């Protein structure tokens, strides 16, 4: 009987590892109405939307969504901060804090990013909009505004960012 109990505890630990490995960060501040939408079903969870709460974790492929009057400030696992203004939708495609690789999709709205220094060889921090791809080149503090239907505006407070057209047929990059 003792052997069966140890085996069950070990199996539970392994089943939980993939979920904790995909945690991207947690909500540190919010103003309602704001929500987290689980886009990709995970074991034990189906796609759903739930009210964002301070301390609530979010995972890869989740979307942070704010409505009129709503705001969210989130801390990623690497220490970077993402702030969403009202009427914004941001999808966390990937955030691997050990490899320092982050990929975010700004579907619409405006976000401010405060990115920690990137020092690993293959590190990257990218935000994709319908119009451009914005990448932080090391530590940076900047805003990406994708609220216009025809353009995106990038405002850099500190650090260096690069931008490129999101259309695969367009070439060129600006730093």
C-alpha positions as CSV (number, residue, x, y, z in Angstrom):
1,X,0.0,0.0,0.0
2,X,2.9,2.4,0.8
3,X,4.4,1.8,-2.7
4,X,1.1,2.8,-4.4
5,X,0.9,6.1,-2.4
6,X,4.4,7.1,-3.4
7,X,3.7,6.3,-7.1
8,X,0.5,8.4,-7.0
9,X,2.3,11.3,-5.5
10,X,5.1,11.1,-8.2
11,X,2.5,10.9,-11.0
12,X,0.7,14.0,-9.7
13,X,4.0,16.0,-9.6
14,X,4.8,15.1,-13.2
15,X,1.3,16.1,-14.3
16,X,1.6,19.5,-12.7
17,X,5.1,20.3,-14.2
18,X,3.8,21.3,-17.7
19,X,1.3,23.7,-16.2
20,X,3.8,25.5,-14.0
21,X,6.4,25.6,-16.8
22,X,4.0,27.6,-18.9
23,X,3.0,30.3,-16.3
24,X,4.0,33.6,-17.9
25,X,3.4,36.0,-15.1
26,X,0.8,37.5,-12.8
27,X,-1.5,40.5,-12.5
28,X,-0.1,43.1,-10.1
29,X,-2.7,45.8,-10.6
30,X,-6.1,46.3,-12.3
31,X,-9.1,48.5,-12.8
32,X,-12.3,46.8,-13.8
33,X,-13.6,45.8,-16.2
34,X,-10.6,43.6,-17.1
35,X,-10.4,39.9,-17.8
36,X,-8.1,37.0,-18.7
37,X,-9.3,34.8,-21.5
38,X,-7.9,31.3,-21.6
39,X,-7.6,30.8,-25.4
40,X,-5.9,27.4,-25.5
41,X,-7.4,24.7,-23.3
42,X,-5.0,23.1,-20.8
43,X,-5.5,19.9,-18.9
44,X,-8.4,20.3,-16.6
45,X,-9.4,23.7,-18.1
46,X,-11.4,24.6,-21.2
47,X,-11.4,27.9,-23.1
48,X,-13.0,30.5,-20.9
49,X,-13.0,34.1,-19.8
50,X,-12.7,35.1,-16.2
51,X,-12.4,38.4,-14.3
52,X,-8.8,39.4,-13.7
53,X,-7.7,39.7,-10.1
54,X,-4.6,40.9,-8.4
55,X,-2.2,38.0,-7.9
56,X,-3.9,35.9,-10.6
57,X,-1.4,34.0,-12.8
58,X,-1.7,33.9,-16.6
59,X,-0.2,31.4,-19.0
60,X,1.2,31.0,-22.5
61,X,-1.6,31.6,-25.0
62,X,-3.8,33.5,-22.6
63,X,-5.2,36.8,-23.6
64,X,-5.3,39.9,-21.3
65,X,-8.3,42.0,-22.2
66,X,-9.5,45.4,-21.0
67,X,-12.8,47.1,-21.8
68,X,-13.6,50.8,-21.7
69,X,-12.3,52.1,-18.3
70,X,-10.3,48.9,-17.6
71,X,-6.5,48.7,-17.1
72,X,-4.2,45.8,-16.2
73,X,-0.5,45.9,-15.0
74,X,1.2,42.5,-15.2
75,X,4.6,41.3,-14.1
76,X,6.2,38.7,-16.3
77,X,8.3,35.9,-14.7
78,X,11.5,37.6,-15.9
79,X,10.7,40.8,-14.0
80,X,9.5,42.8,-17.0
81,X,6.2,44.7,-16.7
82,X,3.3,45.1,-19.3
83,X,0.6,47.7,-18.7
84,X,-2.6,47.6,-20.8
85,X,-4.7,50.7,-21.3
86,X,-8.4,50.5,-21.8
87,X,-9.8,48.6,-24.8
88,X,-6.7,46.5,-25.3
89,X,-6.3,42.8,-26.1
90,X,-2.8,41.2,-25.7
91,X,-2.1,37.5,-26.3
92,X,0.9,36.0,-24.5
93,X,2.1,33.6,-27.2
94,X,5.3,32.7,-25.3
95,X,7.3,33.8,-22.3
96,X,10.3,31.6,-21.4
97,X,12.0,33.5,-18.6
98,X,15.0,31.0,-18.5
99,X,15.8,31.5,-22.2
100,X,14.7,35.2,-22.1
101,X,12.4,34.6,-25.1
102,X,9.0,36.5,-25.2
103,X,6.5,36.8,-28.0
104,X,3.3,38.9,-27.5
105,X,0.5,39.6,-30.0
106,X,-1.1,43.0,-29.6
107,X,-4.4,42.4,-31.3
108,X,-5.7,46.0,-30.6
109,X,-5.1,48.8,-28.1
110,X,-2.1,50.2,-26.3
111,X,0.5,48.7,-24.1
112,X,3.5,50.0,-22.2
113,X,6.5,47.6,-21.7
114,X,9.3,47.9,-19.3
115,X,11.7,45.1,-20.4
116,X,14.5,43.8,-18.1
117,X,18.0,43.6,-19.6
118,X,18.3,40.8,-22.2
119,X,21.7,39.2,-22.0
120,X,21.4,35.6,-23.1
121,X,22.6,34.6,-26.6
122,X,19.2,33.8,-28.1
123,X,17.2,36.2,-26.1
124,X,14.3,38.0,-27.7
125,X,11.3,40.2,-26.7
126,X,8.9,40.8,-29.6
127,X,5.5,42.4,-29.9
128,X,3.5,41.7,-33.0
129,X,0.7,43.9,-34.3
130,X,-1.2,43.8,-37.6
131,X,1.2,46.3,-39.0
132,X,4.6,45.7,-37.5
133,X,6.9,43.7,-35.2
134,X,8.6,45.6,-32.4
135,X,11.6,44.1,-30.6
136,X,13.3,45.2,-27.5
137,X,17.1,45.2,-27.9
138,X,18.2,44.8,-24.3
139,X,16.6,46.8,-21.5
140,X,13.9,49.2,-22.8
141,X,10.8,51.2,-21.7
142,X,8.4,51.9,-24.5
143,X,4.8,52.1,-25.7
144,X,3.2,50.3,-28.6
145,X,-0.1,51.8,-29.8
146,X,-2.1,49.6,-32.2
147,X,-5.4,51.3,-31.7
148,X,-5.5,52.8,-35.2
149,X,-6.9,50.7,-38.0
150,X,-4.1,51.7,-40.4
151,X,-0.9,52.1,-38.4
152,X,1.0,51.4,-35.1
153,X,2.8,54.1,-33.1
154,X,5.9,53.2,-31.1
155,X,7.1,55.7,-28.4
156,X,10.5,54.9,-26.7
157,X,11.3,56.4,-23.3
158,X,14.6,54.5,-22.8
159,X,16.6,51.8,-24.4
160,X,16.6,50.6,-28.0
161,X,13.8,48.9,-30.0
162,X,13.7,47.8,-33.5
163,X,10.6,47.7,-35.8
164,X,9.9,45.9,-39.0
165,X,6.9,45.4,-41.2
166,X,4.8,42.4,-40.3
167,X,4.1,41.6,-43.9
168,X,6.5,38.8,-45.0
169,X,7.0,40.4,-48.5
170,X,8.2,43.7,-47.0
171,X,11.9,44.1,-46.1
172,X,13.6,46.6,-43.9
173,X,14.2,47.3,-40.3
174,X,14.4,50.5,-38.2
175,X,16.2,50.9,-34.9
